[in-house]
Amino acid sequence: MRTAVLTSILVAVLALLVTHPAGTSTTGVEVVVKDERGKPVSDAVVSLTAPDATATPSKSAPSIMDQQNKEFVPYVLPVAAGTSVAFPNRDNIRHHVYSFSAAKRFELPLYIGTPAAPVVFDTPGTVVLGCNIHDWMVGYIYVLTTPYFAKTAEDGAARISEVPAGTYAARVWHPRLRAETDKTLTPVTVAPGEPARVTFAVALKPDRRGPRRPGYEGAQGGS
């Protein structure tokens, strides 16, 4: 009987080791991004990379970049490399979406509704979006090679979840960031079961987005 009990305990311990192997516990990283005046910065993308990281992130779920009320929604969309992004047009007028960015050059000619095929973003970097009809429409897709990233909300805060314990290089990107993203590098150590915290103070360029022109439909003739 005693042997049977010991055997049962050993089997249970081995099962726990298999399902929760040592060194794989994860935790979260709390992030705050402020500008040089101490005000919260929204739409900043904070990422974590391990110094010895070489692998690209696994295939991510598809993402959506909407067009609503003649605006790209969200203004900033962070995605892992290899992610497919749909561009539904929810307005009752046509849009002509394009990008000339080196990370992804593409064009979706005039359309209403959702294009048949999404666009795959497989090269890391910044992709600036525009509309050939409504020149004030600007959006950004930021493509990363790490699965550990998050975008800040209006309060400048974000949380990167399920980060394995270890040492990482934290970086911040924003469409109006004055410095290069690599110059924002901040070391972060993540301990098992203990949320890590990192705060960035960044200098931003002025917002140069052009004003909307109500009622303007370009060459569509109001269609």
N, C-alpha and C positions, 0 to 999 in steps of 0.2 A: 504493500500500500504506500509506504513512504517513498519508494522508488517512483511509483506512478505519479505521486504529487510533485516530486522534484522535477520529473520529466515535463509535467504540465506547466510548471512555473518557467522552466527553461524555454519551452516553446513560446510562451507568452512574451518573454523578454526578447527573444529573437524576432518575433513578429513586430514588436515596437521598434527595434533597431532597423528593420527593413523599411517600415512605413515612415519613421522619423530618424533618418541616419544622422550621425553626429556631424556638426558643421553646416547643416542646411537650414537652421532656424532662421526665420525672416522677421523683419520689423519694418517700421516706417521711418521716413525722414521728413521732418517738418521744415518747410522752407518759407522764408519771408524775403520779399524783394522791395526795396525802397529806392527813391531817387535821391539826388544829392541834397534835397531839402527835407528829407525824412518822410516824404509822402509815399503812400503805397503805389506800387506799379502793377497794373493788371496786364494780362496777355504776355507775360514773360514766361519763357520756357526754361525750366531748370532740369538739368540732366546729370546723371551719375555714371561714370565709367571707371572700371577697375584698371589699375596701371598695366596689368598683364592681359587685358581683354583683347581677344583677337576675333572671336566669333561674332557674327551679325545676329540680331534678334530673330527669334523664330517667327513664322508667318503670323501676322496680326489680323484681327477681324477687320472687315472693310469699314471705311470711314465715310463721312458725308460732309461736303462743303455746299451748303444751301445758298440759294439766291432768293432773298426775300426783301420786298420793298426797295428794290434796286440797290441792295447791299449784299456783300458776301457775309454769310453767317456760318461759323464764327469768323471773326476778323483774323484770328490766328488759329491754325489747326496743326498741332504737332502729331507726327506719325512716325512709326518705325519703318526703316527701309524695307521695301517690298510690299507695302500696304497699298491696296486698291482704294481709290476715292471716287465716289459718285458725285455728280454735280447737278442735282435736280434744280430746275428753275420753277419756283413756286409763284412767280409773278404771272400776270396775264398779258405780258409783253415778251418779246424775244430778247435773249441775251446772246452775246458772242464772246465766250470765255477763251482766254489765251494766256500763255506765259512764254517769255523769251529768256527765262533764267537758264543758266548753264546746267543746273541740277535737274531740270525737266522742261523741255520745250514741247508745247502741244497747243492744239487749237480745237475748239468745239464751235463750229460755225452756228449761225443764228438758229435758235431752237427754243421751244417751249416744252415743259415736261422734263423727262429724264432721258439723257442719251442712252443708247442701247448698251454701250460698254463703258465701264468705269476706267479711270486713268490710274496706272500703276506707277508709284513713286519709289524707284529702286536706287536712286543715287542720293547720298547724304548732302544736305545743304539747304539753302533758302530758295523757295520758289515763290516768286511774286506773281499774283494773279491780277488780271485786268479784264475789263469788258470793252470790246471795240465800239460799242454803242453808247455806253454810259461811262465817260472817262473819269468820273469821281469814284467809281467802284474799284476798290483795291483790297486785296486780301493776301494772306500769307500761309503757305504750307511749309512747315519746318521739318525736314526729314532727318531722323537720327539713326545711328547704328547701335544704340543701346536700348534695352527694354525699360530702363529705369528713368522715367521723366514725368513731368507734370507741368500744367500751365496755371499760373497764378490767377486768382479771382480778383474782384474789385478791391478787396482788402489787402492785396499784395501777397496773400498766403496760398500755399499749396502743400499737398502731401504726396510723397512718392511712396507707394505701398509695396509690401512684399520684397524688401531688399535684403538679400543674404548678408550675414555678418562679414565684415571686412573693411578695407580701406579703399576709398573712392576719391576721384577727382570730380568735384561739383562745378558746373559751369552754368551760366545764364545767357540766354539769347533773347533779344527783343528787336522788333523792326526798327526802333529808333535808338538803339544802343550806340553810343559814341565809340567805345573801345571795341576791339575785336573780342569775340567770345572767348578765345583761348586766354586772353588776359584777365578774365574773371575767375580763373581756376582757383578753387578753394578746397583744400584737403578735408575730407570728412571720414570719420571712423564710425562704423556702425557696429554696436555691440549686440549680442544675442538678447532679444527681449527688451531692449532699451531704445526707445525712439531717439534718433539723432536730430539735431537742429542746426540749421545753417541760415545765416542772414547775409544778403547782398545789398550793398549800396552802390547804385550805378548812375552814371551820367547819361542823360537822354538828349537826343537832338529834338528840335522843335517839331511839332506835328505839322507836316506839310500837305496833308490830305486836302485836295481841292473841295470847294463847297458843292453841294448838290445843286442841280438846276431843276426845280420842280416843273413837271410837265414836259421836260425835254426828252424826246425819244430819238434824237439823231436822225439817221436816214430811214428809220422805220415808218415815218409818216404817221405816227400815233398807233401803229398796229401792236 
